């Protein structure tokens, strides 16, 4: 498989079961974004799961509102998106992004392999606080 074909291949989690990334606006993503916009309030995860459309929809018109297209075509490998960018793309608040990050880090800390890494490196910090607002990163 050529490198260009691999880049344009669609993730298997696409609800439309596309073989390649969308070249125009994804109608399922647009449907989800309209439903989120019309909700008027931030929805719980349970409420959001009941909305119509693609759960991978993001606020990025040039990526055709497709998360997978955004990840392969527009995300700079050397720079992770900020909490603000993530919140905007996913149509959620920055507080929600921080809560999700915190929950994910707790899950990572409880994984057996992570504990083995921590035992190997001893007191060296693997998870590092990067700001006073409790944002974290895993040190590679």
Secondary structure by P-SEA (a helix, b strand, c coil): ccaaaaaaccccccccccccccccccaaaaaaaaaaaaccccccaaaaaaccccccccccccccccaaaaacccccccccccaaaaaaaacccaaaaaaaaaaaaaaaaacaaaaaaaaaaccccccccccccbbbbbcc
